Amino acid sequence: MKAKELILGLDEVGINDIQLVGGKNASLGEMLNNLGDLGIKIPKGFIITVEAYNYFVDYNDLSHFIAQTLENLDSEDLSLLHSCGESIRNRILDAKFPTELEQQIIQAYHELSLIYVQENVDVAVRSSATAEDLPDASFAGQQETYLNVRGSEDILQSIKRCFASLFTNRAISYRKSFGYDHRDIGLSVCVQKMVRSDIGSSGVAFSLDTESGFKDVVLINGTFGLGELVVQGVISPDEFIVFKPTLAMGFNALVEKKLGRKDQKMIYGGGREKVKVVPTTAAEAYSFCLTDEQAQLLARWVLSIEEYYSKVKGHWCPMDVEWALDGDTKELFVVQARPETIHSRKDVGKIVNYSIDGNCKQHEVLLKGIAVGDKVGAGKVKIVNGNIATIGQVQFNRGDVLVTEMTDPDWEPLMKMASAIVTERGGRTCHAAIVARELGIPALVGSQHARQLLEEGCEVTVSCAEGDVGLVYKGLLDIIKTEIDVSTLPKSTVPIMLNVASPDIAFQYAGLPHSGIGLARLEFIINNYIKVHPLALLERDKIEDNDLSRRIENLVKPYADGKEFFIEKLSQGIAKIASSCYPKPAIVRFSDFKSNEYANLIGGKQYEPEEENPMLGWRGASRYYSVEYKEAFSLECQAIKKVREEMGLDNVIVMIPFCRTVEELHKVYEIMAQNGLLRGRNGLKVYLMAELPSNFLLAEEFAEHIDGFSIGSNDLTQLVLGLDRDSSQVAHLYDERNAAIKRMISMLLQSVKNLPVKVGICGQGPSDYPEFSKFLIEEGIDTISVTPDSFYKTLNITGHEKALFL
């Protein structure tokens, strides 16, 4: 055999060499040769080719034994699968290298060590199969990687273990599932210089949002130490989301940053112990594993890799990238990259929605977790404890809901039989999440105490169709699957926008043919992301309650102070919503908590009055300029300013709620101006929430000072009909379709129809009563904003073949 066919340098291969070096190795070589000029750093290494693997197999006469062992294997017989896989792996591990191949591997390792001026350089030994990244299946992650390998004997043994991993139980089962002949799959191995991420950090990055498939972001997960704990799901990683369009324009494009639960990290071991898991320090647990600058540099690399591969392949090619940060040099490295194979295979011409029949709020929720995917599954709970050694003895029926602490790659044969998966640990890029997406199974990860809260054999419904938070409902609920052919959707006679309550679900609806976000409420972000009363954050040093002080301290720890915490969390929540529709408009309403709602925030009771009717009291505009609250409102203004000017999301329009008089409007403008927010500067538009009778009666006067109205039909109905919408006694009278409400809306539209202001509606009326939209269109409304679940029925009612979206 020619030496070059057995051992190659990473820089000697490219994307056309998959059959010789496997998908991952071909990709590494391609990047090393073509992306270095962009600053992307890849550790050097060498490759044991597929020819070398075949030479090893033939030399030890293994082909017949492998074929005979796997003949007629039922991969769903977990016990038989385990014994067959173990038998093949042991035979490979007992085999010997041909002398020629062994000598070439040792020589290549010696030459790699010389490059780094070391006697025995630490390396990672990574598998790379020829069947990875095929259009109908992803074999990535089926084989093994060995870290912190040093010395010739160690490397030779690790290479054999990589060869053996071609026949792990999961790999055998996976190939059977897709109908691939085991003899048609070859394995290559890369021996690559280790990055000192054991004293730095590492993780994975995707050039899209892994749950929704939203194309315009880079999603980064990471932790301190070696990245295996991220994939294994042992920890919940830090998460960074970077918005591609504003990143390319040079803005601060970090639209979301979430601190993970990083109580452990994997580092180098000593002697025969290659790696070990140790507790993180208190400082590490409350620190992000990347700085904002590092996260955005990595995102630029991922975007460059995506753009390069898309050009090479001739179509959009989202990427899955493994990265490492060297703790010594503080340099970032890419250590693997492969095409993403879930969303890139989806039919973009169809929108598939899953939901639960009826009102979800009526059903008992047993457990919450991080949602993976957007599907719903149901079945009997099967709690599985232990490891792969005991999996073969598990009595698991197809359609059961798998509940466990965490999965590892060897669980794949069992996982593919499940209707849903629930794990106590892990994040969005852990093994359970990756396999669940690949198999199209709904999964909840990071669901703490799942094995205690869910009873063996009980019937449950697992829903990932309600945003980032997944829910386990008691009982078998009716699951509805709706498929929509985008090409058949009608156009609307007016632009249809969306009311988006949570940043967590914003990307989920980015693919709908809507005209922007018609309403995003800051109070939702404050309530769910910040949780603390803004004045309690500003006056932390005055809090005497020790328990309260500790609760706030734990939330604020990763930030300089309470002010920075509030502005960062709020700006990121706004940015995530605005980025989901960029460059279409996103109308963001300043907070409109009532005093009783503010009191429920952490530390809120000491700052809020007790009002007889908070619905008609100290809310909206009247808060913003008040002596008691204007410092807190200033934080909202600073967050908006950051989103528009530092993050580049100038599609954000601000809206002032519950503004009783024109004089109040000017007082609010004064506070906004003091914080750098001026209507008209940098294109800033200001809308007024039209919900008070005074807004309609004085529409022309208000219109002189704003850019648009957005009708809030909820409060309008309350105030025109004299109803307390929180009162069940008069709920039967509450109806936005009442003639008095319609007359008020008609009056507003007629008053301003010749003025340079827009009028839309974002209240619940059109969402609850789509026929109400007909009335609005007839009256000349400019936009209609509805909740996402009402989008299609509103579109059908307002549809007209000649209309265009904004």
N, C-alpha and C positions, 0 to 999 in steps of 0.2 A: 504494500500500500504506500502511496505517496504521503510524505509527512504532512503536507498542506491539507490533505483530506481528513486527517485525524485531529490536528490542533491548529487553530487559527487565532490571530489577535483580534480583539474587538474591533479594531479599526480596519480590519480586512473584510468585513461583511457589511451587508446592507439589506434593505427591505426585500430584495429579490432572492434572498438566500434562506427563506423560511424552511424549505425542505432539507437544508443542510444543517442549519443551526437553531431551528425553532423560532417561534414568533417573538418571544421576549428578546432573545439574543440578536435577532435580525434588526429589531427596533433599536436596541442600544447602539449597535454599530452604525445604523443609519443616522441617528442623532449625533453620535460622536464625530461623524464625518461631515455633517451638513449644518449643524446648529451651534457649533462652537463659537462662530463669529458673533453670535447673539449673546454670548456670555454664559450660556448654559453649560454647567460643569457636570461631567460624568466621570466617575472613577475608572481608571484603566483596568484591563483584565485580559484574559484569554479564554478560548472556547474549546471544549471537547465536543466534537461534531457528532451528528447522527451516524456518520460513517464509523466513527470510533465506537459508538454504542453498538451498532450492528456487528462490528468486528469482535467486541467483547461477548455478545450473545452467541455468535457462531463459534468462537474459540472455545466456549464452555458448553456448546451443544444444548442450548436452552430452549430453542424455538419449539421443538416437538413437545417438550414437557409443558410449556406454557399453554400451547394450543390444546393439548389433551386435558389439562386441568380445568380450562375454562369452557370446554365443550358442553353445550346444553345447560350451562349454569343459569339458574333462576335467581336474578339479582335481588328479588324481593324476599328470598329466603336468607335472612340476615345471618343466621348461624353458618350456613353453607358458604355464603359469600365471605365471611370472616376466615373460615378455615382454608378456602382456596387461595385467597389473597395472601394470607400468612405463609402458606406453603411456597408460593412463587417468590415472595420477597426473601424468604430464608435461603432459597436456592441461589438467588442472585448474590446475596451477601456472602455466601460461602464460596462463590466462584473467584477465579483469579484473573488478574489483568494479563493480557499478552505482554511479554517483555518489552517489545517495541513501543507499545502504547504507554506502558508505565514509565519508561525512560523519557519519552517526549513530554509527558505531564510534569515530571520532576524538573526537566530542563526549562519548561515554560514558567513554572513557579519560581525557579531561580532567577530567571531574567526579569520577571515582574518585581521580585524583591530588590533587584539591583536598581530598577527605576526609582524606587522610593528609598534607596540607600539603607536598606535593612537586610539583615541576614535571613530572617523568616518573617515576611510581612503578613499581618493579619488579613484574612480574606473572607468574603462571603461566597458560598458555593450554592449556585442557584440553578434549578431545573428550568428547561425551556422545551416544550413539546411542539412537534410539527403541526399538531391539530389545533393549536391555540388560535383564537380570534377568527374562526371561520364564520361565514355569514349566518349560518343556522345554529351555531352552538359556540359557547365559550369554554374552552378547556383550561383557561387560566386558573391558577390556584389549586389545581388538582394534584400537582406534584410539590416536592418539598424544597425548602431553602435551609441551609445550615450556616450559622453565623459564628464569627470569632474563631475561625479555623486557622491553625498555624502549623507549619511543618509538613514535610512530604507525606509521611504516613497518615497524618490526620486528613490531608486533602484527598488521598487515594480512597480512604474509607468513606469520606463524605460523598465522593463522586459515586461510589457503589450504592450508597444509600439513596442518592438521587435517582440512579437507574432503577432501583427497587421501587421507588415511589411511583413509577409508572403503573404499578400494580397494587396501589393502595385500594382498600375496599371502595372508597368513594370514586376513584378513577375508573375502576372496573364497572361499577354501577352506572356511572355517567355515560360511558361509551355504549353500554348496553341500551340505555334510554334513548340515545340518538342513533342507534343502529350502526355504529362504527366497528369495523373489524379490528381487534386488538393488534393484529399483525401489520396493520397499515399505519400505526402510530409509531413515530420515532422520537427519541429523546436526545437532547443536547444539554450540556452543562456549561455554565459560565463561572469562572473563578475570577472574582473581582475584588479589588482593594476595598477593605472595610472603611467606612467613614466613622469617625469617632462620635457617633450619635449617642453612644452610651453615656457620654458626659455632655451631650447636647440634646437634640430632640429629633423626632422623625414622625412620618405618617404617610398619608395618601392624599391625593388631590384629584378632582374630576373637573373636566372643562364644561360641566353642566350641573344642574341640580339633580341629584340622584333620585329624588322622589317624584318630582313633577316632570323632569326632562327639560325644564326651562333652559334655553340655550345661552342666555346672555350673562351667565355667572360662572365663576370658578369656585368650587366648594373644596375647602381644605380641612382635613381632620388631622390632629397631631397630639403628641404627648412627649414628655421628657423620656430620654433613654431610647432604647431600640423599639422599633415600631410594631413588633410582634403582638404586644398587648392590645393595640388598637384592633388588629384583625381578629385576635382571639376573643375580643369582647370582655377582657378582664377589667378594663377601665372604660369610662365614658370620656372620649377625647375632647379637647378644645375644638371648637368649630369656627371657621372663618368663611365668610361669603364675600367675594369680590365681584363687582359689577364691571363687565368687560367694556362697554361703550365709554364710560367715564374714565376707566383705567387707561384706555388708549388716548384719551384727551389730556392725561396728566393730572387728573384730580385725585383726591383721596377717595378711592373707590371701595373702601371696606364698608359694605352696607350692613353687615351683621357680624358680631363676635360674641360667642358664648363660651363661658368657662366650663370645662368638663370636670368630672369627679375623678381626679388623678391621684388616687391614694397609693399606687404602686408604680414602679418602673422597672424595666429590664435592663441590666447592665452586663458587662463582661464578667465572667466567672474566673476562677483560678484553677490551674491544673487541669484535671479531666472535666471539670464543670465549665462548659463553654460559656454559658450565660446563666444568670440567676435573677430572681425577682426580689427587690428590696422595697421598703416603704419610701415614699417621697418625703421630702422635708416639708415643714409647714409653709415655708416660702414658696416652694414649687407647687404645692396643692392650690395656692391662691394666686398663682401667676400664670400668664399665658405662655405657651411653649414657643411662640414666635412673637416678635415685635410687629407692630402694624407695618413697618417698612419691609420687614422680611416676608410677611404674608403677601404683600403686594408685588414684591420682586418675584416670589415663587409663582404668583398668579400670572405675571407677564410671561414667565417661562412656559407655563402650561398653555397659555393662549398661543404662544409662538409654536409650540409643538403641535397643537391642534391645527393651526393654520397651515403648517408645513405638510402634515399628513393629509389634510383635506385636499391640498393642491396635488399631492402625489397620487392620491386615490381617485381624484376627480369628483368627489362628493363630500358632503359634510362628514367629518370623522371625529366625533368627540373622543377624548382620551382619558385614560385612567393612569395616573402617574404616582410612583412611590418616590418620596423625597427624604433627605436626611440633612441635618444641620450639624456640622462638626463643632464639638464643644471647645476644641483647642483653637481653631482658626476662625471660628464663627462664619465659615463659608457654607453656602447651600450647595447640595448636590442632587441630581436626579439619578436614582439607582435602578429604576425600571419604568417603562412606559408601554402601554398597550391600548388598542382601541377599546372604547366602552361598547358593550354588546347588548345592552338592554333597550335603552331608548332609541339607539340608532337603528334598531330593527323594527320599531313601531311603525304602523301605518299612519302617516301624518294626515291622511285624508279622512280619518275617523276619530271621533272623540267618544271614549267609553267612560261612562260614569257608573259608579256603584253606590248604592244607598240602602238604607233600612226602611222598610215600609212602615209608615206611621210616624208619630212624633217620638224622636229618640229620647226626649226628656222624660217620657213616661216610663222608660225602661230602667231597671236597676243596673247601675254601673258597679262592677265588682273590682275593677283594676284599671289603671292607666299606665301608659308607657310611651316610648317614642315610636311613632308610626312608620312603618317601612312599606312603601307602595301606597296604592289607593283603593285596594280591594277589600272585600268583606268575606269572611269565612266562618263556618259554624260546625260544631261537632262536640264529642265528649272529651272532657279533659283527661289527658294521659300524662301523669307526672313521671318524668324519667330522671333518675339520679345515677351518678356513676360515670364511667368512661367507656371507651370503645370495647374494652374487655368484657363488659357486661351487656353491651347493646344487642349482641346476638341472642341473648336470653329474654329480651323485652317482648312482651306480647302487645304489639302495636298494630291496630287495625287501620286500614286505609280510611281517611276521613277524620281520624282523631285529631284533637288539638294538642300539639306537643308543647309541654310546659317543663322547663328545666332551668338550671342556673345559667348555663351558657353552652353553646354547641362548639364543636371543633370540626375540621374538615372531614373527619372519619364518620360523622353523623349523616352525611348527605344521603346515603341509601334510605335511612329512616325518615329524613326530613321530606323527601319527595312524596311520601305517602300521606303527609299531614294536610289537613284542610287549612290550618293556621299554625303559627309558631309564636310562643311567648317565652322570652328569656328574662332573667332577673338582671343580667348585666349586659354591657355592650352599648355601642353607639351606631350611627348610621352606616359606618363602614366596617363593622365587625363581621365575622364570618357568617353569623346567622342572617344578617341583613343582606349580605352579598348573595348568598345562596337563595334566600327567599325571593329576591328580585329576579334572579335567573330562572327560578322555577315558577314564578308568577303566583306566589303564595303570600297572603297577608301575614305580617309579622309585627309583634311588639317587642322591642328590645329595651333594656334598662328598666324593666317593670319590677321594681323592688318588692321582695316578699311574695312573689307570684305563687310559689309553692305552698305558702301558708294560707294565702287568701283564696286560692282556687281549690276546690275539692275534687279529688280523684273521681272520675266517672260522671261529674255533673255536666249538664249541657250548657254550652255558652256560645255566644256570637262575638267574633273578634272583628272590630271595625277599624280600618285605616282610611276610611273615606271622609273623615271629618277634620282634616288638617294635620298638622305635625304631631298632635297628641292622639295616640290610638287608645281605643276603649274596649274593654271586655264587658259585654252585657250578659246578664243572666238569662238563660233560655235560648232556644233556637228561634231566632227572629226571621221574618220573611226578607230575603235579600233581593233587591231589584237591580238588574243590570240594563243600562240604557246605552245603545249605540247610535251615534249621530253621524251621518255622512255630511261632512262640511260643505261639499259641493251642492247639497240640496237646501241649505239654509237660505231663507229669504233675506233680502236687504230690508232695512227699516226706513220708514219715512222720516224718522228723527234718529239722531245718534243715541244708542243705548249704552249707558255706562254702568259700572258696578259699584255697589256698596260693599266695601271690604272691611270686615270687623277686625281681623287679626293679620298681622304680618306673616304669621305662620302659614296661612293659606293663600297668600297673595300669588305665589308662583304657580299654584295649582290651576289658577284660572287665566294665566297669561296667554294660553292658546286660544281662548274664546275670541270671536270676532267683535270685541267690544270697542268702545271709543274712549276708554280711559276710566279712571277711578272717580266716581261722582261723589263719594263720601268715604273718608277715613277718619275715624274718631280718635283723638288723642287720649281720651279717658280710658279706652280699652288698652292701649299700650302702657299707660301709667299703671293701671290696675293689675295687669298681668306680667309686665316686664320689670317695672320699678317697684311696685307694691308699697312704697313708703310715701307718706305725705311729704310734698316738696319742702314745706317749712320745717318739718322734722329733720330733713337732710341738711338744710341750711343752718339749723340751730342745734346740731348734734351735741355740742358742748354744754347745752343747757338742760339736756334730758337727765333727770334724776333717777328714773326707773332703770335699774341695772339690767334686768331681763330685756327690756325694750332696747336699751342701748346696745346690748350684745347682738340682738337680731339685726339691727341696722348695720352694725359693724361688719357682720359676716357677709352681708350683701355688698357693702361698699369696698371691702378689702382690696380687690384688684385695682382700684382707682385711687387717685390722689386724695379726693375728698368727696363729700356728698354732692356738691355742685357738679363736679366732673361726671360722677356716676349718673346723675339725672340726665344731663345733656347728652352723654354718650349713648345711653340706653334708648332715650327718646329719639334721638337723631337716627339711630340705626333702625328702629322700628319704622319711622317715617320713610327712611331711605329704601327699605326693603319693599314697602308698598309702592313707592314712586317708581322704583326700578322695574317693577313687574309690568308696567305699562309704558315706560319711557319710549319715545318722546311725547306720547299722548298725555293729556293733562291729568294730574292727580290732585283732587280738591281735598285738602286736609283741614279739618275743623279743629280749632282750638278747643281745649278741654271744656266740657259742660257737665261736670259732676254737680250734683246737688249737695248741700251741706251734710245730709245724712250719709251720702255715699262717700264723700271725702273723709268723714269720721271713721269709716270702716278701714281706711288705709292704715298701715303701721304708723303709730304715733299721731294719728289724725284727731283723736278725741280732744286733745288739749288745744287744738286750733280751731275747732268748728263750733258754731253756736247751735243751740237746740231750737229749731224753727217749727212753728205749728204746721206750716205747709211748705216744705222745702222746694216743691215743684214750682212755686210761685215766688220764691225768695231769692237768696243770695247765690245766683248762678250766672253763668255766661259772662257777658260784657261787664256787668256790675262788679264782678270780682277783680277783673284785670287791672283796673285803675285804682282800686281801693288801697288805702294805706296798709291794711292788714295783709293783703295778698299780692300786691304788685311785684314784690321780689320773686315770688314763685312764678308768676306769669312771665317774668323776664326770662326765666329758664326755658320756657316754651319758645319764646321768640329767638333765643340764642340757638336752640336746637334747629329751628326752621332755617335760620341764617346759615348754620353749618351745612345743612343738607343742600341748600341751593348754591351756596358760594364755594364751600370747601369740597363738597362731594360732587358738585356739578349737576345735580338733579334740579335744573331750573324749570322743570315741568310742574313743580309743586305750586299750587294756588292755595292761599290761606283763606279760611272762612271764619267769620265771627258769629257766634251763636247768641241767641237771646239778648239782642241789642234793642232796648226799648225806645231810645230816642236818637236823633241825629247828634245831639250834644254828647251822648254816651259814645257814639262812634268816634268822634273827634278825640275824646279822652283816651280811648283805646289806642288810637293812632299815635298819640303822644308817647305812650309807654313803648309801643312798637318802635318808634323812631329812636328813642333813647337806647334801644338795643340793636340798632342798625337795620331795622326792617322798615323801609319806606315804600309805599305803594308807587309803582312805576320804576323804581331803581332796579337795575338789572332785570327788567321785565316783570317784576313782581305784581301779580294781580291779587286783588282782595274781593272776596264775595261776602255777601251777607246772608245768613240763614233767615229766610222769610218764614217766620213761624208765629209772630205776634200780630194781632190786629193792627197795631201802629205801623208795622212794616208795610202793610197793604194799603192802609189809608193814606200814608205819607210816602208812597212808593217813589214819586217823582223827586221828592226832597232827598231821600236816601240815595237815589240813583245818581245824583250829582257827585257822589263821593266814593262810589264803588264801581267794580267792573262787572258784577253780576249778582243775581239772586239765586239761591237754591231753596226751594220751598220744602219746609219740614212739615209734612202733613200730620205727623203725630201730635206735636204741640199745637199746631193750628187748629186741629179738631177739638182738642181739649179746651182751648181758650175761646173759640168761637161758640161752642156749644155749652161752655160753662161746666165741663166735666173734669173730675180728677181721674186721670187715666190709670192711676194706681188703685182706684177704688172698684172693687168687684160689684158693689151695689148698683152702680150706674153703668157698668160695662156694656149692658145690652143697648145703650143709647149711642155708644161710640161707633161712628161710621164715617170714614173719610169721604164717602160718596154722598153725604147729606147735601141738600141743595144750597145751604148756607156756605158750606166749604167751597163748593164749586163756584159760587158767585164771587167769593173772595179771590179765588185764583183767577177767574175771568177778569176781575177788576184790575189786578196787578198786571196781567199780560196786556190789557188795553192801555193802561197808564204809561207803560214804558216801551210800547212797540216801536215807537219812532226814536227812541233814545239808544245810544251806543252801549247798551248793557245786555248781557245774556240772562235768560231765565230758564232754570232747570228745576227738576224736582228730585229729591233724594229721600223723601219720607217713605213710610211703609206701604202707603196706598197702592202704588202701581205693582209692588211685589205681591201684595195680598189679593188684589183685584185687577188682573190684567186688563179687563174691559175699561177700567178707569183710565188706562193709557189712551184709549180712543178719544175720550173727552179731552184729554190734555193736548193731543195732536190737533184736534179740531180747533182748539183755542189758541194754537200757535206756540206751544212750548218748544224751547230750543233743544233740550236734552231730557232724557228720562234715565234715572239711575235706579237700578233694582238689585236685590240680593242675588247672588250667583244661582241659587236654586230656582229663581223665577226668570232667568235670562231667556231660556228657549221659548217658554210660553208667551213672554212679552214680545219677543222677536216675531213669533208667528202672528200675534194679534196686530202688531204694528207694521208687519212686512209689506213691502212694495217693491216690485222688481226694478224700478227706476231710481230708487234712493241709494245714496252712497254713505258710507261711514266716514267719520271725521278723519 
